[in-house]
Amino acid sequence: MPSTTSDDVRTPLRETALDALKIVVVGGFGVGKTTMVGSVSEIRPLSTEEVMTQASVGIDDASRVREKTTTTVAFDFGRITVTPDKVLYLFGAPGQERFWFVWDQLFAGSLGAVVLVDTRRVEDSWYSIDRLEHHRMPFVVAVNRFADGPSLDAVRDALALSPDVPLIECDARKRSSSKHVLITLVEHITRMNARSASGSTS
């Protein structure tokens, strides 16, 4: 889906910006990662989407996202200022298994992640969560609603999420909703860092 950000928008980085956080948006194929980065970015997002061709037949399972005609082949990139002194640099990871080798490179230097979930394909999110837990990276899970589906409690059970992991709903097409997800992640990272600091001084 094209970005809702105007091609002519070039929001300069604020002089008050002190902290820059690298955030990765992960999830299954066609779950809305490119859409989220594009909807929330205050600069024209960099997208590496390419048109899907016959070469992907039998490799990428598009049976449940039939309307999808393009796919991310490297990563998406955007930027958003969430507070006067805090800026997030967003990297949307490719969803297909054949591009998973890119993930570890995107995780390098990242302070947290958003896992986007489509309740029609909850199992597509298992790999994302496994990799983030392996890297011990803070993350939140955002259910991008495409249709009516299971409750958040049911999604938490299906993903075997720890009670400490924030789980919220979102509409990746809307800037305000995507921004709320990112603010939730920043708050989660802040709490985890505070607990870690408290534990190290006790």
C-alpha positions as CSV (number, residue, x, y, z in Angstrom):
1,M,0.0,0.0,0.0
2,P,1.4,3.4,-0.9
3,S,2.5,5.7,1.9
4,T,0.0,8.3,3.1
5,T,2.9,10.7,3.5
6,S,3.1,13.3,0.8
7,D,6.1,13.0,-1.5
8,D,6.8,16.6,-0.9
9,V,7.0,16.4,2.9
10,R,10.5,16.8,4.3
11,T,10.2,17.3,8.1
12,P,13.6,18.3,9.4
13,L,15.0,16.7,12.4
14,R,14.3,18.8,15.5
15,E,17.2,20.5,17.2
16,T,15.9,19.2,20.5
17,A,16.3,15.6,19.4
18,L,18.8,13.9,21.8
19,D,17.9,10.2,21.7
20,A,17.7,8.2,18.5
21,L,16.2,4.7,18.8
22,K,16.4,2.0,16.1
23,I,13.1,0.1,16.0
24,V,12.3,-2.9,13.8
25,V,8.8,-3.8,12.6
26,V,8.5,-7.6,11.9
27,G,5.7,-10.1,11.2
28,G,4.4,-12.4,8.6
29,F,4.1,-11.9,4.8
30,G,1.5,-9.3,4.0
31,V,0.7,-8.3,7.6
32,G,1.1,-4.5,7.1
33,K,4.7,-3.7,7.9
34,T,5.3,-1.5,4.9
35,T,1.9,0.2,5.5
36,M,2.8,1.0,9.1
37,V,6.1,2.5,8.3
38,G,4.6,4.5,5.5
39,S,1.6,5.8,7.5
40,V,3.6,7.0,10.5
41,S,6.9,8.3,9.0
42,E,7.4,12.1,9.0
43,I,9.7,11.8,6.1
44,R,9.1,10.2,2.8
45,P,9.7,6.5,3.6
46,L,12.3,4.4,1.8
47,S,10.6,1.3,0.4
48,T,12.2,-1.7,-1.3
49,E,8.9,-3.1,-2.5
50,E,9.0,-4.9,-5.8
51,V,6.2,-6.3,-8.0
52,M,5.6,-10.0,-7.3
53,T,6.3,-12.2,-10.3
54,Q,5.9,-15.8,-11.4
55,A,9.3,-16.5,-9.8
56,S,7.6,-16.3,-6.4
57,V,5.0,-18.9,-7.2
58,G,5.4,-21.9,-5.0
59,I,7.9,-20.0,-2.8
60,D,5.8,-17.2,-1.3
61,D,2.3,-18.3,0.0
62,A,0.0,-15.5,-1.1
63,S,-3.1,-17.6,-0.9
64,R,-4.5,-15.7,2.1
65,V,-3.3,-12.2,0.9
66,R,-4.6,-12.5,-2.7
67,E,-4.9,-8.7,-3.0
68,K,-1.1,-8.3,-2.5
69,T,0.9,-7.6,-5.7
70,T,4.1,-6.2,-4.2
71,T,6.6,-7.4,-1.6
72,T,9.5,-6.0,0.4
73,V,12.8,-7.5,-0.7
74,A,15.2,-5.7,1.7
75,F,13.6,-3.3,4.2
76,D,11.4,-0.3,4.6
77,F,12.8,2.8,6.4
78,G,11.1,5.8,8.1
79,R,11.5,8.3,10.9
80,I,9.1,9.6,13.5
81,T,9.6,12.0,16.4
82,V,7.6,10.7,19.4
83,T,8.7,13.4,22.0
84,P,10.7,16.6,21.6
85,D,13.9,14.8,22.5
86,K,13.2,11.2,21.2
87,V,13.3,10.1,17.6
88,L,12.6,6.6,16.3
89,Y,14.2,5.2,13.1
90,L,11.9,2.5,11.8
91,F,13.0,-0.5,9.8
92,G,10.3,-2.7,8.3
93,A,11.6,-6.3,7.8
94,P,10.6,-8.5,4.9
95,G,8.1,-11.1,5.8
96,Q,8.9,-14.1,3.5
97,E,11.0,-16.9,4.8
98,R,13.5,-16.5,1.9
99,F,14.4,-13.1,3.2
100,W,14.7,-13.9,6.9
101,F,18.5,-13.8,6.7
102,V,18.2,-10.0,6.6
103,W,16.5,-10.0,10.0
104,D,19.7,-10.5,12.1
105,Q,21.3,-7.5,10.3
106,L,18.3,-5.3,11.0
107,F,18.2,-6.4,14.7
108,A,21.8,-5.2,15.2
109,G,21.7,-2.0,17.2
110,S,17.9,-2.1,17.6
111,L,16.5,-1.3,21.0
112,G,13.0,-2.8,20.4
113,A,10.6,-4.2,17.9
114,V,6.9,-4.3,16.9
115,V,5.4,-7.6,15.9
116,L,2.4,-7.1,13.6
117,V,-0.1,-9.9,13.7
118,D,-3.0,-10.8,11.3
119,T,-5.5,-12.8,13.3
120,R,-6.3,-14.8,10.2
121,R,-2.7,-16.1,10.2
122,V,-1.5,-15.9,13.8
123,E,1.0,-18.7,13.2
124,D,2.9,-16.5,10.8
125,S,4.0,-14.5,13.9
126,W,5.7,-17.3,15.8
127,Y,9.0,-17.0,14.0
128,S,9.1,-13.3,14.7
129,I,8.6,-13.8,18.4
130,D,11.1,-16.6,18.6
131,R,13.8,-14.5,17.0
132,L,13.1,-11.5,19.3
133,E,13.2,-13.7,22.4
134,H,16.4,-15.3,21.2
135,H,17.9,-11.8,20.9
136,R,16.4,-10.8,24.2
137,M,14.9,-7.7,22.6
138,P,12.0,-5.9,24.1
139,F,8.9,-6.0,21.8
140,V,5.2,-5.3,21.7
141,V,2.6,-7.2,19.7
142,A,0.1,-5.2,17.6
143,V,-2.9,-6.9,16.1
144,N,-3.6,-5.3,12.7
145,R,-7.3,-6.0,12.3
146,F,-8.3,-7.0,8.7
147,A,-11.6,-8.5,9.8
148,D,-13.4,-9.7,12.9
149,G,-11.4,-12.2,14.8
150,P,-10.3,-13.6,18.1
151,S,-10.0,-11.4,21.2
152,L,-6.7,-10.1,22.4
153,D,-6.8,-12.7,25.2
154,A,-7.2,-15.5,22.7
155,V,-4.3,-14.0,20.6
156,R,-2.1,-13.9,23.7
157,D,-2.8,-17.5,24.4
158,A,-2.2,-18.6,20.8
159,L,1.2,-16.8,20.8
160,A,2.0,-18.0,24.4
161,L,3.0,-14.4,25.2
162,S,4.3,-13.5,28.6
163,P,2.0,-11.3,30.6
164,D,4.8,-8.7,30.5
165,V,4.6,-8.3,26.7
166,P,2.1,-5.5,25.7
167,L,-0.6,-6.6,23.3
168,I,-2.7,-4.0,21.6
169,E,-4.9,-3.5,18.5
170,C,-4.0,-1.1,15.7
171,D,-4.9,0.0,12.2
172,A,-1.6,0.2,10.4
173,R,-3.1,2.5,7.8
174,K,-3.7,5.3,10.3
175,R,-0.9,7.4,11.6
176,S,-2.4,8.0,15.0
177,S,-2.9,4.3,15.6
178,S,0.6,3.4,14.4
179,K,2.1,6.1,16.5
180,H,0.3,4.7,19.6
181,V,1.9,1.4,18.9
182,L,5.4,2.9,18.8
183,I,4.8,5.0,22.0
184,T,3.6,1.8,23.7
185,L,6.9,0.2,22.7
186,V,9.0,3.1,23.9
187,E,7.2,3.0,27.3
188,H,7.8,-0.7,27.5
189,I,11.5,-0.3,26.8
190,T,11.7,2.4,29.4
191,R,10.1,0.2,32.0
192,M,12.4,-2.7,31.2
193,N,15.5,-0.5,31.4
194,A,14.3,0.8,34.8
195,R,13.8,-2.7,36.2
196,S,17.2,-3.7,34.9
197,A,18.9,-0.7,36.5
198,S,17.0,-1.4,39.7
199,G,18.1,-5.0,39.7
200,S,21.7,-4.2,39.1
201,T,21.9,-1.7,42.0
202,S,20.1,-3.9,44.6
